[in-house]
Amino acid sequence: MCVHYFCLEVVVLISSLQLPMNFGEPSCGVLYVATGRRHLVEAARSAESVRKHMPRLPILLYTDQTNVKFQVFTEIRKIDQPQYSFGDKILPLKETPFERTLFLDTDTHLCAPVHDLFEILDRFDLAASHAPYRPARPSSTPSCFCELNSGVIAYRRNTETICFFDEWMQLYQDFVVATNSTPDQPALRQALYESSIRIYILPPEYNLRTVMPGFSGRGTVKILHGRGLPMQHLENWINGSQNIRVFLSSPRQLTRNHLEILSPKGRYITAVLTAFIQPWIKAESILRPWKRRFFKTEP
């Protein structure tokens, strides 16, 4: 009889707390870091795409900006001493309130739900895509252990990842002092190589960089990442086909410096394209400073 009443009281208590239906499941959420007004506006635009496809998912913003009026964010936290560099995002990654977090750069755009990025964390501590290029920077890691792009990262919050973010931050600070430059991915590469966390490499469909040549297999590209093009228009065009696709961000990438068709006939096509486009590229590079001056375009 006493056990019966105890169980009844527990049920009543849980009901009064109005716990969510997914009680017992890990908390999941999206995290943005935006320093400066421009990046805040970008983050809000990106978050709208998240809200469109995953309307119930919490979205946390870390920013140095005050009086943020965008309603798309579930919570906003202040960055007190921003450095306005790539390093501003590392500590907020560590301080996430979610058990499973999807970090997105401000210049990303969600094209479809990505609940599977949280599901993959059942088996792995961190998931990210390769950076789409291989910079010629010296590294203590083997050449085959390439840089990952830090603009889309799914990760678990546990002791190992907290230590990993601390190590990433320390290596980043050392890199800045040693090179007087601020990219965060060289330090990320080294921190991952020296860490014991379980890493999963995401396919390019989950972080398609739009500012350089890219590739997608069959199916939907789920996350676009880049600036300079209308993202909704780009989404419609890229996902208008579900076949294998190759993307070039600019006509200048049709030249032999970037593109080579491997078949014998394809080599002639590449040579013709290069011959036609190369003069345009040279003229554009000469006229670019004047274009910026008169049309106020960004570098």
C-alpha positions as CSV (number, residue, x, y, z in Angstrom):
1,M,0.0,0.0,0.0
2,C,2.8,2.4,0.9
3,V,4.6,1.7,-2.4
4,H,1.4,2.4,-4.3
5,Y,0.9,5.8,-2.7
6,F,4.6,6.6,-3.3
7,C,4.4,5.8,-7.0
8,L,1.2,7.9,-7.3
9,E,2.9,10.9,-5.6
10,V,5.8,10.6,-8.1
11,V,3.5,10.6,-11.1
12,V,1.6,13.6,-9.7
13,L,4.9,15.5,-9.1
14,I,6.2,14.8,-12.7
15,S,2.9,15.9,-14.2
16,S,3.1,19.2,-12.2
17,L,6.5,19.9,-13.6
18,Q,5.2,19.8,-17.1
19,L,8.2,18.0,-18.5
20,P,8.5,17.8,-22.3
21,M,7.5,14.7,-24.1
22,N,11.1,13.8,-24.9
23,F,11.9,13.5,-21.1
24,G,15.0,11.3,-20.8
25,E,16.4,12.1,-24.3
26,P,19.5,14.3,-24.7
27,S,18.9,18.0,-25.1
28,C,19.8,19.3,-28.6
29,G,20.2,22.8,-29.9
30,V,21.9,25.0,-32.4
31,L,24.6,27.5,-31.5
32,Y,25.8,30.7,-33.3
33,V,28.6,33.1,-32.4
34,A,28.3,36.5,-34.0
35,T,30.6,39.5,-33.2
36,G,29.9,42.7,-35.0
37,R,26.6,43.9,-36.5
38,R,27.2,42.3,-39.9
39,H,27.6,38.8,-38.5
40,L,24.6,39.3,-36.2
41,V,22.4,40.0,-39.2
42,E,23.9,37.0,-41.0
43,A,23.3,34.8,-38.0
44,A,19.6,35.8,-37.8
45,R,19.2,35.0,-41.5
46,S,20.8,31.6,-41.0
47,A,18.7,30.9,-37.9
48,E,15.5,31.6,-39.9
49,S,16.5,28.8,-42.2
50,V,17.0,26.5,-39.1
51,R,13.6,27.6,-37.7
52,K,11.9,26.8,-41.1
53,H,13.1,23.2,-41.1
54,M,13.3,22.4,-37.4
55,P,10.9,24.8,-35.7
56,R,11.1,23.3,-32.2
57,L,14.8,23.3,-31.9
58,P,16.4,25.8,-29.4
59,I,18.7,28.3,-31.0
60,L,21.4,30.0,-28.8
61,L,23.3,33.1,-29.9
62,Y,26.5,34.4,-28.4
63,T,27.2,38.0,-29.4
64,D,28.8,41.2,-28.4
65,Q,25.9,43.2,-29.7
66,T,23.3,44.8,-27.4
67,N,19.6,45.3,-27.9
68,V,19.2,42.3,-30.2
69,K,15.7,42.5,-31.6
70,F,15.7,39.3,-33.7
71,Q,13.0,37.0,-32.3
72,V,14.4,33.9,-34.0
73,F,16.8,33.1,-31.2
74,T,15.7,31.2,-28.1
75,E,18.4,32.6,-25.9
76,I,21.1,35.3,-26.3
77,R,24.3,35.4,-24.2
78,K,26.8,38.2,-24.1
79,I,30.4,38.0,-25.2
80,D,32.1,40.6,-23.0
81,Q,35.6,40.8,-24.6
82,P,35.4,39.8,-28.2
83,Q,38.6,39.7,-30.3
84,Y,36.7,39.9,-33.6
85,S,38.6,36.9,-34.8
86,F,37.9,33.2,-35.5
87,G,38.9,32.5,-31.9
88,D,35.8,34.2,-30.6
89,K,33.8,31.0,-31.2
90,I,35.9,28.4,-29.4
91,L,34.9,29.2,-25.8
92,P,31.2,29.5,-26.5
93,L,31.4,26.0,-28.1
94,K,32.7,24.7,-24.7
95,E,30.0,26.6,-22.8
96,T,27.0,25.1,-24.7
97,P,24.0,24.3,-22.4
98,F,23.0,21.5,-24.8
99,E,24.0,17.9,-24.4
100,R,24.3,17.7,-28.2
101,T,25.0,20.9,-30.2
102,L,25.1,21.9,-33.8
103,F,27.4,24.9,-34.3
104,L,26.8,26.9,-37.4
105,D,28.8,29.8,-38.9
106,T,26.7,32.9,-39.5
107,D,27.0,32.5,-43.3
108,T,25.3,29.1,-43.4
109,H,21.9,28.2,-44.8
110,L,19.8,25.1,-43.9
111,C,18.1,23.5,-46.8
112,A,16.5,20.5,-45.0
113,P,16.1,19.1,-41.5
114,V,19.4,17.7,-40.1
115,H,18.2,15.7,-37.1
116,D,20.6,13.0,-38.2
117,L,23.5,15.2,-37.1
118,F,22.3,14.8,-33.5
119,E,21.7,11.1,-34.1
120,I,25.3,10.4,-35.3
121,L,26.4,11.6,-31.8
122,D,25.1,8.3,-30.4
123,R,28.4,6.9,-31.7
124,F,30.7,9.8,-32.1
125,D,31.8,12.8,-30.0
126,L,32.2,15.3,-32.9
127,A,31.3,15.4,-36.6
128,A,32.5,17.9,-39.2
129,S,33.4,18.0,-42.9
130,H,36.8,18.3,-44.5
131,A,37.9,21.8,-45.5
132,P,37.5,21.8,-49.4
133,Y,41.1,22.8,-50.0
134,R,44.5,21.8,-48.7
135,P,46.4,24.9,-47.5
136,A,50.2,24.8,-47.7
137,R,50.7,25.5,-44.0
138,P,53.2,23.6,-42.0
139,S,51.7,21.2,-39.5
140,S,52.8,18.7,-37.0
141,T,50.1,16.3,-38.1
142,P,50.5,13.8,-41.1
143,S,49.6,15.3,-44.4
144,C,46.7,12.8,-44.8
145,F,45.1,14.2,-41.6
146,C,43.6,17.2,-43.3
147,E,42.0,20.3,-41.8
148,L,38.3,20.1,-41.0
149,N,36.1,23.1,-41.7
150,S,35.0,24.7,-38.4
151,G,31.8,26.3,-39.8
152,V,29.6,23.3,-39.2
153,I,30.3,21.1,-36.2
154,A,28.0,18.7,-34.4
155,Y,29.3,17.6,-31.0
156,R,28.5,16.0,-27.7
157,R,29.1,17.8,-24.4
158,N,31.2,15.5,-22.2
159,T,34.5,15.6,-20.3
160,E,36.5,14.7,-23.4
161,T,35.1,17.4,-25.7
162,I,35.4,20.0,-22.9
163,C,39.1,19.2,-22.7
164,F,39.3,19.2,-26.4
165,F,38.0,22.7,-26.7
166,D,40.4,23.9,-24.0
167,E,43.3,22.4,-26.0
168,W,42.0,23.9,-29.3
169,M,41.9,27.4,-27.6
170,Q,45.4,27.0,-26.3
171,L,46.8,25.8,-29.6
172,Y,44.9,28.7,-31.4
173,Q,46.5,31.3,-29.1
174,D,49.9,29.8,-29.7
175,F,49.3,29.8,-33.5
176,V,48.3,33.5,-33.5
177,V,51.5,34.4,-31.5
178,A,53.7,32.3,-33.8
179,T,52.3,33.4,-37.2
180,N,50.6,36.7,-36.5
181,S,47.5,35.3,-38.3
182,T,44.1,34.2,-37.0
183,P,42.7,31.2,-38.8
184,D,41.3,28.7,-36.4
185,Q,41.4,25.5,-38.5
186,P,45.2,24.8,-38.2
187,A,44.8,24.6,-34.4
188,L,41.6,22.6,-34.8
189,R,43.5,20.1,-37.0
190,Q,46.3,19.6,-34.4
191,A,43.8,19.5,-31.4
192,L,41.8,16.8,-33.1
193,Y,44.9,14.8,-34.0
194,E,46.2,14.9,-30.4
195,S,42.7,14.2,-28.9
196,S,41.1,10.9,-28.1
197,I,37.6,12.0,-29.0
198,R,35.7,10.0,-31.6
199,I,35.5,11.9,-34.9
200,Y,33.1,11.4,-37.8
201,I,33.8,13.1,-41.2
202,L,30.6,14.4,-42.7
203,P,30.0,14.3,-46.5
204,P,30.0,17.6,-48.4
205,E,26.2,17.7,-48.5
206,Y,26.3,18.8,-44.9
207,N,28.7,21.7,-45.5
208,L,28.8,22.6,-49.1
209,R,31.2,25.6,-49.4
210,T,29.8,27.9,-52.1
211,V,32.9,30.0,-52.6
212,M,35.0,27.4,-54.2
213,P,34.5,24.2,-56.4
214,G,32.4,21.6,-54.7
215,F,30.9,18.2,-55.2
216,S,27.7,16.5,-54.1
217,G,26.5,12.9,-54.4
218,R,22.9,11.9,-55.1
219,G,20.3,13.4,-52.8
220,T,19.7,16.7,-51.1
221,V,22.4,19.2,-50.1
222,K,21.4,20.0,-46.6
223,I,23.7,22.9,-45.5
224,L,25.1,25.6,-47.7
225,H,28.1,27.6,-46.4
226,G,29.3,30.8,-48.0
227,R,28.7,34.4,-49.0
228,G,28.0,36.5,-52.1
229,L,25.0,34.6,-53.5
230,P,21.3,34.6,-52.6
231,M,21.0,31.5,-50.5
232,Q,17.4,30.6,-51.2
233,H,17.9,30.9,-55.0
234,L,21.1,28.8,-54.6
235,E,19.2,26.2,-52.6
236,N,16.5,25.9,-55.3
237,W,19.1,25.6,-58.1
238,I,21.4,23.1,-56.3
239,N,18.6,20.9,-55.1
240,G,16.8,21.1,-58.4
241,S,18.6,17.9,-59.2
242,Q,19.2,14.8,-57.1
243,N,22.0,13.5,-59.3
244,I,25.7,13.6,-58.8
245,R,26.7,17.3,-59.1
246,V,29.8,19.4,-59.5
247,F,29.7,23.1,-58.5
248,L,31.8,26.0,-59.5
249,S,31.4,29.3,-57.8
250,S,32.8,31.4,-60.6
251,P,33.4,31.2,-64.4
252,R,37.1,31.7,-63.7
253,Q,37.1,28.2,-62.2
254,L,36.4,26.8,-65.7
255,T,40.0,27.3,-66.6
256,R,42.7,24.6,-66.3
257,N,43.9,26.1,-63.0
258,H,40.8,24.6,-61.4
259,L,39.1,22.3,-63.9
260,E,40.4,19.3,-65.8
261,I,38.1,16.9,-67.7
262,L,39.9,13.6,-67.6
263,S,38.8,12.0,-70.9
264,P,40.9,12.8,-74.0
265,K,38.1,14.8,-75.7
266,G,37.5,16.6,-72.4
267,R,41.0,17.9,-72.4
268,Y,40.3,19.7,-75.6
269,I,37.2,21.2,-74.1
270,T,39.2,22.4,-71.1
271,A,41.8,24.0,-73.4
272,V,39.1,25.9,-75.3
273,L,37.4,27.1,-72.2
274,T,40.7,28.3,-70.8
275,A,41.6,30.1,-74.0
276,F,38.2,32.0,-74.0
277,I,38.0,32.7,-70.3
278,Q,41.6,33.6,-69.4
279,P,41.6,37.0,-71.1
280,W,38.4,37.9,-69.3
281,I,39.9,36.9,-66.0
282,K,42.9,39.1,-66.6
283,A,40.8,42.1,-67.7
284,E,38.5,41.6,-64.6
285,S,41.5,41.6,-62.3
286,I,42.8,44.9,-63.8
287,L,39.3,46.6,-63.6
288,R,38.4,45.2,-60.1
289,P,39.9,48.2,-58.1
290,W,37.9,50.6,-60.3
291,K,34.8,48.6,-59.9
292,R,35.1,48.7,-56.1
293,R,35.7,52.4,-56.2
294,F,32.8,53.4,-58.4
295,F,30.3,50.7,-57.4
296,K,31.2,50.5,-53.7
297,T,31.5,46.7,-53.9
298,E,33.2,44.7,-51.2
299,P,36.7,43.3,-51.7
